[in-house]
Amino acid sequence: MASRNNATLSIPTINFGKFEFLLSKLTEEELQIIRNPPLTLFLTIEELFAPAKRPTKSPNPPRSLNSYFLWRRNYDASRPTKSCIERSQETGLMWSRTDDKVKHFFKTLSEIHKIYHKLKYPEYKYNPKRIAYSKDFRPADDDNEIQESSLKHIDPEGLHIDINDGHEVWEHFEKLLGPECLLELINRI
């Protein structure tokens, strides 16, 4: 594992190492943003760009990371002693309060990650799953309303969850949270 940057540096530095070639694809403004991060990075670029450590059954390559997930990896690395659930609750609120300069930095970093991702997985094509509604889902008469009966069948992402099949629900939450968080959640129930 690569070493972590020193958290006490007043001017954070960023070393792209083997990813240095990706910087040639950036504009001068983007280079300035990347070379002068507005916050301390607790992970190296290799660690930020690395795929998730949890094992997956899917033979498909992972999606490229957006600005939020890159920021979250760095944020989680700065608080390693907190539990997965505590970090998850905290990060949503913290991201909404994060300075625009920091968000812009991670947006630029995510653009670099997209280039890297295209090079690493040239055959990758994003195929979003279709939303499956329950049988009794009917649009309400008023466009601004959703019938209450349909809400219990749809999770916050708008994906169908069959509440009669507990196994499917746990599988869904394992994909959403990861096995570590799911286990922690189950232990708290």
FIKOL-390471 format. One record per residue (C-alpha): x, y, z. Coordinates in steps of 0.05 Angstrom, whole numbers, plus 5000, padded with zeros to 4 digits. Example, Ala and Ser with C-alpha at 12.3 -4.5 7.8 and 13.67 -1.06 7.14 Angstrom:
BEGIN
<node u="5246" v="4910" w="5156"/>
<node u="5273" v="4979" w="5143"/>
This chain:
BEGIN
<node u="5000" v="5000" w="5000"/>
<node u="5027" v="5069" w="4983"/>
<node u="5044" v="5116" w="5040"/>
<node u="4995" v="5170" w="5061"/>
<node u="5009" v="5244" w="5054"/>
<node u="5028" v="5282" w="5117"/>
<node u="4964" v="5313" w="5145"/>
<node u="5003" v="5371" w="5177"/>
<node u="5028" v="5401" w="5111"/>
<node u="5004" v="5473" w="5103"/>
<node u="5008" v="5469" w="5027"/>
<node u="4985" v="5401" w="5004"/>
<node u="5024" v="5369" w="4946"/>
<node u="4999" v="5318" w="4898"/>
<node u="5042" v="5265" w="4864"/>
<node u="5011" v="5230" w="4804"/>
<node u="5067" v="5179" w="4797"/>
<node u="5046" v="5129" w="4743"/>
<node u="4985" v="5172" w="4727"/>
<node u="5027" v="5233" w="4707"/>
<node u="5014" v="5220" w="4633"/>
<node u="4940" v="5234" w="4644"/>
<node u="4956" v="5307" w="4660"/>
<node u="4973" v="5320" w="4587"/>
<node u="4898" v="5315" w="4572"/>
<node u="4881" v="5374" w="4617"/>
<node u="4874" v="5448" w="4603"/>
<node u="4921" v="5498" w="4637"/>
<node u="4866" v="5518" w="4686"/>
<node u="4853" v="5445" w="4705"/>
<node u="4928" v="5434" w="4714"/>
<node u="4931" v="5492" w="4763"/>
<node u="4872" v="5464" w="4802"/>
<node u="4903" v="5395" w="4806"/>
<node u="4973" v="5419" w="4823"/>
<node u="4947" v="5462" w="4880"/>
<node u="4894" v="5422" w="4918"/>
<node u="4850" v="5464" w="4964"/>
<node u="4854" v="5411" w="5019"/>
<node u="4900" v="5358" w="5047"/>
<node u="4896" v="5292" w="5011"/>
<node u="4900" v="5232" w="5058"/>
<node u="4907" v="5182" w="5001"/>
<node u="4954" v="5179" w="4942"/>
<node u="4925" v="5184" w="4872"/>
<node u="4936" v="5109" w="4864"/>
<node u="4894" v="5096" w="4926"/>
<node u="4840" v="5145" w="4904"/>
<node u="4836" v="5114" w="4835"/>
<node u="4839" v="5041" w="4858"/>
<node u="4776" v="4999" w="4850"/>
<node u="4737" v="4981" w="4912"/>
<node u="4771" v="4930" w="4957"/>
<node u="4708" v="4889" w="4969"/>
<node u="4703" v="4827" w="4925"/>
<node u="4650" v="4826" w="4872"/>
<node u="4616" v="4769" w="4835"/>
<node u="4607" v="4811" w="4773"/>
<node u="4656" v="4800" w="4716"/>
<node u="4641" v="4871" w="4692"/>
<node u="4691" v="4927" w="4705"/>
<node u="4672" v="4979" w="4758"/>
<node u="4643" v="5046" w="4739"/>
<node u="4689" v="5106" w="4739"/>
<node u="4686" v="5146" w="4804"/>
<node u="4651" v="5213" w="4804"/>
<node u="4674" v="5274" w="4845"/>
<node u="4633" v="5254" w="4907"/>
<node u="4662" v="5184" w="4912"/>
<node u="4733" v="5209" w="4903"/>
<node u="4721" v="5262" w="4957"/>
<node u="4689" v="5210" w="5002"/>
<node u="4748" v="5163" w="4996"/>
<node u="4794" v="5219" w="5018"/>
<node u="4746" v="5240" w="5074"/>
<node u="4738" v="5168" w="5099"/>
<node u="4814" v="5161" w="5101"/>
<node u="4818" v="5221" w="5147"/>
<node u="4772" v="5187" w="5197"/>
<node u="4791" v="5113" w="5197"/>
<node u="4767" v="5100" w="5268"/>
<node u="4694" v="5116" w="5254"/>
<node u="4647" v="5060" w="5236"/>
<node u="4621" v="5053" w="5166"/>
<node u="4550" v="5076" w="5186"/>
<node u="4576" v="5137" w="5223"/>
<node u="4619" v="5157" w="5163"/>
<node u="4560" v="5147" w="5115"/>
<node u="4514" v="5191" w="5156"/>
<node u="4567" v="5244" w="5163"/>
<node u="4590" v="5246" w="5091"/>
<node u="4524" v="5266" w="5059"/>
<node u="4519" v="5327" w="5104"/>
<node u="4593" v="5344" w="5097"/>
<node u="4591" v="5341" w="5021"/>
<node u="4532" v="5390" w="5018"/>
<node u="4573" v="5438" w="5062"/>
<node u="4638" v="5429" w="5024"/>
<node u="4669" v="5491" w="4993"/>
<node u="4659" v="5499" w="4918"/>
<node u="4735" v="5501" w="4907"/>
<node u="4741" v="5432" w="4938"/>
<node u="4683" v="5406" w="4896"/>
<node u="4714" v="5435" w="4834"/>
<node u="4781" v="5401" w="4851"/>
<node u="4747" v="5333" w="4858"/>
<node u="4706" v="5345" w="4794"/>
<node u="4771" v="5357" w="4757"/>
<node u="4801" v="5296" w="4790"/>
<node u="4741" v="5255" w="4768"/>
<node u="4752" v="5278" w="4696"/>
<node u="4823" v="5251" w="4701"/>
<node u="4795" v="5186" w="4730"/>
<node u="4748" v="5180" w="4670"/>
<node u="4807" v="5184" w="4623"/>
<node u="4844" v="5132" w="4664"/>
<node u="4782" v="5088" w="4667"/>
<node u="4774" v="5091" w="4590"/>
<node u="4847" v="5069" w="4582"/>
<node u="4842" v="5014" w="4633"/>
<node u="4775" v="4987" w="4610"/>
<node u="4770" v="5004" w="4536"/>
<node u="4710" v="4958" w="4525"/>
<node u="4670" v="4986" w="4584"/>
<node u="4602" v="5014" w="4567"/>
<node u="4555" v="5042" w="4620"/>
<node u="4489" v="5004" w="4619"/>
<node u="4442" v="5031" w="4672"/>
<node u="4389" v="4983" w="4697"/>
<node u="4318" v="5000" w="4680"/>
<node u="4272" v="5020" w="4737"/>
<node u="4221" v="4965" w="4752"/>
<node u="4157" v="4988" w="4784"/>
<node u="4112" v="4945" w="4826"/>
<node u="4048" v="4917" w="4795"/>
<node u="4003" v="4964" w="4833"/>
<node u="4043" v="5027" w="4816"/>
<node u="3998" v="5075" w="4780"/>
<node u="4014" v="5148" w="4767"/>
<node u="3970" v="5192" w="4810"/>
<node u="3916" v="5237" w="4780"/>
<node u="3956" v="5298" w="4800"/>
<node u="4027" v="5298" w="4769"/>
<node u="4057" v="5323" w="4834"/>
<node u="4031" v="5265" w="4876"/>
<node u="4051" v="5192" w="4881"/>
<node u="4001" v="5143" w="4909"/>
<node u="4020" v="5120" w="4979"/>
<node u="4011" v="5046" w="4961"/>
<node u="4068" v="5051" w="4911"/>
<node u="4117" v="5083" w="4959"/>
<node u="4127" v="5020" w="5001"/>
<node u="4152" v="4983" w="4939"/>
<node u="4203" v="5034" w="4916"/>
<node u="4269" v="5049" w="4950"/>
<node u="4300" v="5119" w="4953"/>
<node u="4338" v="5108" w="4888"/>
<node u="4272" v="5091" w="4853"/>
<node u="4290" v="5018" w="4844"/>
<node u="4238" v="4963" w="4855"/>
<node u="4245" v="4922" w="4919"/>
<node u="4200" v="4862" w="4926"/>
<node u="4182" v="4867" w="5000"/>
<node u="4158" v="4795" w="5000"/>
<node u="4227" v="4767" w="4983"/>
<node u="4273" v="4784" w="5041"/>
<node u="4334" v="4754" w="5006"/>
<node u="4327" v="4803" w="4948"/>
<node u="4322" v="4862" w="4996"/>
<node u="4386" v="4843" w="5033"/>
<node u="4421" v="4832" w="4966"/>
<node u="4400" v="4901" w="4945"/>
<node u="4426" v="4933" w="5009"/>
<node u="4491" v="4894" w="5004"/>
<node u="4502" v="4924" w="4935"/>
<node u="4482" v="4993" w="4959"/>
<node u="4522" v="4994" w="5024"/>
<node u="4575" v="4941" w="5015"/>
<node u="4582" v="4878" w="5058"/>
<node u="4619" v="4913" w="5115"/>
<node u="4565" v="4967" w="5126"/>
<node u="4509" v="4916" w="5117"/>
<node u="4539" v="4871" w="5170"/>
<node u="4546" v="4930" w="5217"/>
<node u="4474" v="4950" w="5203"/>
<node u="4448" v="4880" w="5217"/>
<node u="4486" v="4877" w="5282"/>
<node u="4452" v="4942" w="5304"/>
<node u="4382" v="4916" w="5289"/>
